[in-house]
Amino acid sequence: MKLPTDHSSPLVRGLFSFWAPTPAAMRGWALASVVVNAGITVSGAVVRVTGSGLGCPTWPRCTADSFVPVPHPEIDPLNMAIEFGNRLVTFLVLVVGLACVIAAMRLSPRRPSLVWLAWLQPVGILAQALWGAVVVSSLLNPFTVSMHFLLSIGLTAACWALYARAGEGDAPVRPVTHGAIRRLGHVLLAAVFVLVVLGVVVTGTGPHSGDVAASRFGFDIETVARLHADAAYLVVGLTFALLFALYVTGAPRRVRQAALALLVVELLQGVIGYVQYFLGVPAALVTLHVLGSTLVWIFTLRVVTSLRTRGPLTEPAAPAPVAAPSPV
């Protein structure tokens, strides 16, 4: 019987590569997990800016008597479809997460570090789903919505850690730059996290609550927006300092490229932020800004993990051929 992993179609082989994974396939599934987790973060923003947060007013059912959308006199069908679509994306994220777990457990030789990092995904997705019930039952309280986003950020970090570890060996960590530069990278990561948290506070204070019934933080929107902008200036300054230090010290090219890419993403994100602010926070730009914040987080993780290595990933050695006996 022909197995899917032996199929003639590269697409079929790729989809079932988690069952007989190579190191490259393992890393491919880890990258897929980063992408789908970023995707569900953005789809959650679409739910919010379209006012679809309570399009499915119950959990786990969409309505009190149905798991799928059904006509309801008090709910707009489009809002219901958008919220239900976001819930369906959760299943895609779960499928990719389980594929990572299976690939990590079937990889030969098995690497325990990959196995436990992979298990963080289904566990994190389950936590996200359960927290989604809290979000709905609280009528989109801004604190619960904010935590929903931050859980996604944490899960994305776990996915990136799996991707990074899948592409390197298991030797002890070895810095590839000066220790002070690596510490600067960690400070940058902390600053970006603070920037993300402040962005969440701005979101929970401003418009686009997800539903007219949702409450808002009681902060002054001008004040929290300025704090968020100040944090953005700090992050850009730290990134420029890191990039300058990497060039001055002759750091490896891949590290310098990672820092430069992060700086470009930050500047583009800054442009989007200012444009959306002066245009009155239009929904489309809010969604784009959420995508930008997710990319800033991922590119920052990329920079930090590039500042150290565990040595190259080595393929398992092929068994030596057995010599045939000499004829007598």
Summary of the structure (lengths in Angstrom):
residues: 328
radius of gyration: 22.9
end to end distance: 42.0
largest distance: 94.7
contacts: 1036
relative contact order: 0.12
helix: 68%
strand: 2%
